[in-house]
Amino acid sequence: KIRTTKIFFSSEHDIKFLSYERRQRIRIIKMSSFRLPLVNRDLYQPSSQTMETLLTKEVTSTSTSSSEFKHPTAFTAHSKKEYGLDYFLRGALAGGICCGVTHGALTPVDVVKTRMQLDPSKYSGMISGASKIAAEEGAGALLTGLAPTCFGYFVQGWFKFGGVEYFKIKAVETLGEQKAWDNKTNIYLGAAAGAEFIADVFLCPLEATRIRLVSNPSYASSMPGAMAKMASEEGIVNAFYSGFGPILAKQIPYTMAKFAVQGAAADEIYKAMGKTNKECTSSENLSVSLGSGVIAGVSAAIISHPADTLLSKINKAGAGGTGSMMSRLGNIIAETGMVKLATQGLAARCVMIGTLTAGQFGIFDVVMNALGASKFHFHDPSDTSGDGH
């Protein structure tokens, strides 16, 4: 049982020196001058020095170590303070920046990878493919689709990273810390799937535009021009959402693997270091984010590559013949074969996604810190050796 120390104060002003936790652990009985008419009130007016001394002393003790005491509403109070709307907006902004910057920086790699998927007989390798594109079309061709890539993935990152943070924290608030810790992988998977679905609704039109420009650089001179032309020629649904099925098949498994593997890899790295994330320096945490990001990126790239190849092919004009989206996808699968779907451009994509994912998690942490927010980590309440990961 907790023994409670009674502290007498003469006014409400006096208790402002106490922190939230201290106030929860101390039963404060306020005494007014009306209740003590025969006593000089100044005798009960504690000085600042007295208050500071008071705060340094233990006012509770338990049958076990006081460090094991956990206020039942600790996470709720903590989440309300640190994980409100402002936190989610910062997470969304950091996600938009990290995705827009990394995808934009890797546009040349993505151009070559897409060409290898669309025309493997002509573009057989990463370096040779880049050299051939630059020689035939100019070095600027390697930046084809830069505008829709940056904008599209900023929007996607906004909803993806912001959504994952939102769903993770809400899951912990609903389940409680212990149950959430025990099921953190499932929470990662569910949060990533839900956030990615929302993000893909906004990403799909921009990705269709990017692929159209990469496969046919002369199609239009700008992203708005390409989108307007595609809409007028094919209609909004056929032009921008023919690849919605493939993009879901690609992005949802990719994002689920990315966040679940990165979370697990980061936990193992921290365990090997013998530290928690809160005990590490900023540079150490950044190194963990980058290292776990590479592992997560390569794993996610392999899992999602067949759908990525399908997405590239179906957004190429005339691919799969005519008819519904499903019939066109069936034709493409039959023409290409599953082995080629899973392997064409895979090496280039592993390099691209491994680098990209590491960069995303690294930039996300940097931007969050710059915005004054601390990234949420799952916590094991039964671990009394530290603050958990």
C-alpha positions as CSV (number, residue, x, y, z in Angstrom):
1,K,0.0,0.0,0.0
2,I,1.1,3.6,-0.6
3,R,1.7,5.7,2.5
4,T,0.6,9.2,1.8
5,T,2.1,12.3,3.4
6,K,-0.3,15.0,4.2
7,I,1.0,18.5,3.4
8,F,-0.9,21.6,4.5
9,F,-1.0,24.6,2.3
10,S,-2.5,28.0,3.0
11,S,-3.5,28.8,-0.6
12,E,-4.0,27.3,-4.1
13,H,-1.0,29.3,-5.2
14,D,1.4,27.2,-3.1
15,I,0.7,23.9,-5.0
16,K,1.8,25.3,-8.4
17,F,5.4,24.3,-7.5
18,L,4.4,20.6,-7.5
19,S,4.5,18.6,-10.8
20,Y,1.5,16.6,-12.0
21,E,2.9,13.3,-10.8
22,R,3.7,14.7,-7.4
23,R,0.2,16.1,-7.0
24,Q,-1.2,12.7,-7.9
25,R,0.9,11.0,-5.2
26,I,0.3,13.6,-2.5
27,R,-3.0,14.2,-0.7
28,I,-3.1,18.0,-0.5
29,I,-5.3,19.4,2.2
30,K,-5.7,23.1,1.7
31,M,-6.1,25.2,4.8
32,S,-7.7,28.6,4.6
33,S,-7.4,31.5,7.1
34,F,-11.1,30.9,7.9
35,R,-10.3,27.4,9.1
36,L,-7.4,28.6,11.1
37,P,-8.6,31.8,12.7
38,L,-6.2,31.7,15.7
39,V,-3.1,30.9,13.8
40,N,-0.8,33.3,12.0
41,R,-1.2,32.4,8.3
42,D,2.4,33.3,7.6
43,L,3.5,30.3,9.6
44,Y,1.9,28.1,6.9
45,Q,3.2,29.9,3.9
46,P,6.1,27.8,2.6
47,S,9.1,29.5,1.0
48,S,10.4,28.6,-2.5
49,Q,13.4,27.0,-0.8
50,T,11.0,24.8,1.3
51,M,9.1,23.8,-1.7
52,E,12.2,22.8,-3.6
53,T,13.4,20.8,-0.6
54,L,10.0,19.1,-0.5
55,L,10.2,18.1,-4.1
56,T,13.6,16.4,-3.6
57,K,12.3,14.1,-0.8
58,E,10.4,10.9,-1.3
59,V,6.8,11.3,-0.2
60,T,5.7,7.8,-1.0
61,S,7.0,4.4,-0.2
62,T,5.8,1.0,-1.3
63,S,6.5,-2.6,-0.2
64,T,8.7,-2.8,-3.3
65,S,10.9,-0.2,-5.0
66,S,9.3,3.1,-5.6
67,S,10.5,3.1,-9.2
68,E,8.1,0.2,-9.9
69,F,5.1,2.3,-9.0
70,K,3.2,3.3,-12.2
71,H,0.2,5.6,-12.0
72,P,-2.7,3.8,-13.7
73,T,-3.4,6.8,-15.9
74,A,0.2,7.6,-16.7
75,F,0.0,6.8,-20.4
76,T,-3.3,8.5,-20.8
77,A,-2.0,11.7,-19.2
78,H,1.3,11.4,-21.2
79,S,-0.5,10.8,-24.5
80,K,-2.9,13.8,-24.0
81,K,0.1,16.0,-23.3
82,E,2.5,14.8,-26.0
83,Y,0.4,12.9,-28.6
84,G,-2.4,15.2,-29.4
85,L,-3.4,16.8,-32.8
86,D,-0.2,18.9,-32.9
87,Y,1.9,15.7,-32.7
88,F,0.0,14.0,-35.5
89,L,0.4,17.1,-37.7
90,R,4.1,17.2,-37.1
91,G,4.3,13.5,-37.8
92,A,2.4,14.0,-41.1
93,L,4.6,16.9,-42.1
94,A,7.8,15.0,-41.3
95,G,6.4,12.0,-43.3
96,G,5.6,14.2,-46.3
97,I,9.1,15.8,-46.3
98,C,11.0,12.5,-45.9
99,C,9.0,10.7,-48.6
100,G,9.0,13.7,-51.1
101,V,12.8,14.3,-50.6
102,T,13.9,10.6,-50.9
103,H,11.7,9.7,-53.8
104,G,12.6,12.9,-55.6
105,A,16.3,12.3,-55.0
106,L,16.0,8.8,-56.5
107,T,14.1,9.8,-59.6
108,P,16.9,8.8,-61.9
109,V,17.1,5.3,-60.4
110,D,13.3,5.0,-60.6
111,V,13.4,6.1,-64.3
112,V,15.9,3.3,-65.2
113,K,14.0,0.8,-63.1
114,T,10.7,1.6,-64.8
115,R,12.4,1.4,-68.3
116,M,13.8,-2.0,-67.3
117,Q,10.4,-3.3,-66.4
118,L,8.7,-1.9,-69.5
119,D,11.4,-2.8,-72.0
120,P,13.9,-5.3,-70.5
121,S,15.4,-6.3,-73.9
122,K,16.7,-2.7,-74.4
123,Y,17.5,-1.8,-70.8
124,S,19.2,-4.8,-69.3
125,G,21.2,-3.2,-66.5
126,M,21.1,-0.3,-64.1
127,I,24.3,1.4,-65.2
128,S,24.0,0.5,-68.9
129,G,20.3,1.6,-68.9
130,A,21.2,5.0,-67.4
131,S,24.0,5.5,-69.9
132,K,21.7,4.6,-72.8
133,I,18.9,6.9,-71.7
134,A,21.4,9.8,-71.2
135,A,23.0,9.2,-74.6
136,E,19.7,8.9,-76.5
137,E,17.5,11.5,-74.7
138,G,19.9,13.6,-72.8
139,A,20.8,13.6,-69.1
140,G,17.6,15.5,-68.3
141,A,15.6,12.4,-69.2
142,L,16.8,10.8,-66.0
143,L,14.7,13.4,-64.1
144,T,11.5,12.7,-66.1
145,G,8.5,12.7,-63.7
146,L,10.3,14.6,-61.0
147,A,7.4,16.9,-60.2
148,P,4.7,14.3,-59.9
149,T,7.2,12.1,-57.9
150,C,8.0,14.8,-55.3
151,F,4.4,16.0,-55.0
152,G,2.8,12.6,-55.1
153,Y,5.1,11.1,-52.5
154,F,4.8,14.2,-50.2
155,V,1.1,13.6,-50.2
156,Q,1.5,9.9,-49.7
157,G,4.1,10.4,-46.9
158,W,1.8,12.8,-45.2
159,F,-0.9,10.3,-44.8
160,K,1.3,7.2,-44.4
161,F,3.7,8.3,-41.7
162,G,1.1,10.5,-40.0
163,G,-1.5,7.7,-40.2
164,V,0.8,5.1,-38.8
165,E,1.7,7.3,-35.8
166,Y,-2.0,8.0,-35.3
167,F,-3.2,4.4,-35.5
168,K,-0.3,3.2,-33.3
169,I,-1.0,5.6,-30.5
170,K,-4.7,5.0,-30.6
171,A,-4.1,1.3,-30.4
172,V,-2.0,1.8,-27.2
173,E,-4.7,4.0,-25.7
174,T,-7.3,1.4,-26.4
175,L,-5.5,-1.7,-25.5
176,G,-3.2,-0.5,-22.7
177,E,0.6,-0.5,-22.7
178,Q,1.1,-4.1,-21.8
179,K,-1.3,-5.6,-24.4
180,A,0.0,-3.2,-27.0
181,W,3.6,-4.2,-26.3
182,D,2.7,-7.9,-26.6
183,N,0.9,-7.3,-29.9
184,K,3.2,-4.5,-31.3
185,T,3.9,-6.4,-34.6
186,N,0.2,-6.8,-35.3
187,I,-0.3,-3.1,-34.5
188,Y,2.5,-2.1,-36.9
189,L,0.9,-4.2,-39.6
190,G,-2.7,-2.9,-39.1
191,A,-1.6,0.7,-38.7
192,A,0.5,0.5,-41.8
193,A,-2.2,-1.1,-43.9
194,G,-4.8,1.4,-42.9
195,A,-2.6,4.4,-43.4
196,E,-1.3,3.2,-46.8
197,F,-4.8,2.6,-48.2
198,I,-5.7,6.2,-47.4
199,A,-2.5,7.5,-48.8
200,D,-2.9,5.5,-52.1
201,V,-6.2,7.1,-52.9
202,F,-4.2,10.3,-53.3
203,L,-1.0,8.8,-54.7
204,C,-2.5,6.8,-57.5
205,P,-3.3,9.6,-60.0
206,L,0.1,11.1,-59.6
207,E,1.9,7.8,-59.9
208,A,-0.1,7.1,-63.1
209,T,1.1,10.4,-64.5
210,R,4.7,9.8,-63.5
211,I,4.7,6.4,-65.3
212,R,3.1,7.8,-68.4
213,L,5.8,10.5,-68.6
214,V,8.6,8.0,-68.0
215,S,7.3,5.5,-70.6
216,N,6.6,8.3,-73.1
217,P,8.7,11.4,-72.4
218,S,7.2,13.3,-75.4
219,Y,3.6,12.7,-74.1
220,A,3.5,16.1,-72.3
221,S,5.9,18.8,-71.2
222,S,4.6,19.1,-67.6
223,M,2.7,17.2,-64.9
224,P,-0.5,19.4,-65.1
225,G,-0.4,19.1,-68.9
226,A,0.0,15.3,-68.8
227,M,-2.9,14.9,-66.3
228,A,-5.2,17.1,-68.3
229,K,-4.4,15.2,-71.5
230,M,-4.8,11.8,-69.8
231,A,-8.2,12.8,-68.3
232,S,-9.5,14.1,-71.7
233,E,-8.4,11.0,-73.6
234,E,-9.3,8.2,-71.2
235,G,-11.5,9.7,-68.5
236,I,-10.6,10.2,-64.9
237,V,-11.1,6.6,-63.7
238,N,-9.3,4.9,-66.6
239,A,-6.6,7.4,-66.7
240,F,-5.7,7.7,-63.0
241,Y,-7.1,4.6,-61.3
242,S,-6.5,1.7,-63.7
243,G,-3.5,1.0,-61.5
244,F,-5.3,1.3,-58.2
245,G,-5.5,-2.5,-57.6
246,P,-1.8,-3.0,-58.4
247,I,-0.8,0.0,-56.4
248,L,-2.7,-1.4,-53.4
249,A,-1.2,-4.8,-54.0
250,K,2.3,-3.2,-54.1
251,Q,2.1,-0.5,-51.5
252,I,0.1,-2.2,-48.7
253,P,2.4,-5.2,-48.3
254,Y,5.4,-3.0,-48.9
255,T,4.4,-0.6,-46.1
256,M,3.3,-3.3,-43.7
257,A,6.7,-5.0,-44.2
258,K,8.6,-1.7,-44.0
259,F,7.2,-0.6,-40.6
260,A,7.0,-4.0,-39.0
261,V,10.5,-5.1,-40.0
262,Q,12.0,-1.6,-39.2
263,G,10.4,-1.7,-35.8
264,A,11.6,-5.3,-35.1
265,A,15.1,-4.5,-36.5
266,A,15.4,-1.3,-34.4
267,D,14.4,-3.2,-31.2
268,E,17.1,-5.8,-31.9
269,I,19.7,-3.2,-32.6
270,Y,18.9,-1.4,-29.3
271,K,19.0,-4.7,-27.5
272,A,22.5,-5.5,-29.0
273,M,23.6,-2.0,-27.9
274,G,22.4,-2.6,-24.4
275,K,20.5,0.7,-24.4
276,T,17.0,2.1,-24.9
277,N,16.2,4.8,-27.4
278,K,16.0,7.4,-24.6
279,E,19.4,6.5,-23.4
280,C,21.0,6.9,-26.8
281,T,22.3,10.1,-28.3
282,S,20.7,11.7,-31.3
283,S,23.4,10.4,-33.6
284,E,23.0,6.9,-32.2
285,N,19.3,7.0,-32.7
286,L,19.8,8.2,-36.2
287,S,22.2,5.4,-36.9
288,V,19.6,2.9,-35.6
289,S,17.0,4.4,-37.9
290,L,19.3,4.2,-40.9
291,G,20.4,0.7,-40.3
292,S,17.0,-0.7,-39.5
293,G,15.6,1.2,-42.5
294,V,18.0,-0.6,-44.9
295,I,16.9,-4.0,-43.6
296,A,13.2,-3.0,-43.8
297,G,13.6,-1.5,-47.3
298,V,15.2,-4.5,-48.9
299,S,12.6,-6.9,-47.3
300,A,9.7,-4.7,-48.4
301,A,11.1,-4.4,-51.9
302,I,11.3,-8.1,-52.5
303,I,7.8,-8.7,-51.1
304,S,6.2,-6.0,-53.2
305,H,8.2,-6.2,-56.5
306,P,5.7,-8.4,-58.6
307,A,3.0,-5.8,-58.0
308,D,5.4,-3.0,-58.7
309,T,6.2,-4.5,-62.1
310,L,2.5,-4.9,-62.8
311,L,1.9,-1.3,-61.9
312,S,4.6,-0.1,-64.3
313,K,3.2,-2.2,-67.1
314,I,-0.5,-1.4,-66.8
315,N,0.2,2.3,-66.8
316,K,2.0,2.0,-70.2
317,A,-0.4,2.9,-73.0
318,G,-1.9,-0.2,-74.7
319,A,-0.5,-2.7,-72.2
320,G,-2.7,-5.8,-71.6
321,G,-4.9,-5.0,-74.6
322,T,-8.4,-3.6,-74.1
323,G,-11.2,-4.4,-71.6
324,S,-11.5,-4.1,-67.9
325,M,-8.6,-3.5,-65.5
326,M,-8.7,-7.1,-64.3
327,S,-8.7,-8.6,-67.8
328,R,-5.7,-6.3,-68.7
329,L,-3.9,-7.4,-65.6
330,G,-4.5,-11.1,-66.4
331,N,-3.2,-10.6,-69.9
332,I,0.0,-8.9,-68.6
333,I,0.6,-11.7,-66.1
334,A,0.1,-14.3,-68.8
335,E,2.4,-12.5,-71.2
336,T,5.2,-11.7,-68.7
337,G,5.1,-14.8,-66.4
338,M,5.4,-14.8,-62.6
339,V,9.1,-15.3,-62.6
340,K,9.8,-12.2,-64.6
341,L,7.3,-10.2,-62.7
342,A,9.2,-11.1,-59.5
343,T,12.7,-10.5,-60.9
344,Q,12.7,-7.9,-63.7
345,G,14.4,-4.8,-62.2
346,L,14.6,-6.4,-58.7
347,A,18.2,-5.6,-58.0
348,A,17.7,-2.0,-59.0
349,R,14.6,-1.8,-56.9
350,C,16.4,-3.3,-53.8
351,V,19.1,-0.7,-54.1
352,M,16.5,2.0,-54.6
353,I,14.1,1.0,-51.8
354,G,16.9,0.0,-49.3
355,T,18.4,3.5,-49.7
356,L,15.1,5.2,-49.8
357,T,13.6,3.5,-46.7
358,A,16.8,4.2,-44.7
359,G,16.7,7.8,-45.8
360,Q,13.0,8.1,-44.9
361,F,13.3,6.9,-41.4
362,G,16.4,9.0,-40.8
363,I,14.9,12.2,-42.2
364,F,11.7,11.5,-40.3
365,D,13.5,11.4,-37.0
366,V,15.6,14.5,-37.9
367,V,12.5,16.5,-38.9
368,M,10.5,15.4,-35.9
369,N,13.3,16.5,-33.6
370,A,13.5,19.8,-35.4
371,L,9.8,20.3,-34.9
372,G,10.1,19.7,-31.2
373,A,8.4,16.3,-31.2
374,S,9.7,13.0,-29.9
375,K,8.8,10.0,-32.0
376,F,6.5,7.5,-30.2
377,H,8.0,4.1,-29.3
378,F,6.3,1.1,-27.9
379,H,7.1,0.6,-24.2
380,D,7.3,-2.6,-22.2
381,P,5.7,-1.8,-18.8
382,S,7.2,-4.9,-17.2
383,D,10.7,-3.8,-18.0
384,T,12.1,-1.9,-15.0
385,S,15.6,-1.7,-16.3
386,G,14.9,1.4,-18.4
387,D,12.2,3.2,-20.4
388,G,11.8,0.7,-23.1
389,H,11.9,1.1,-26.9
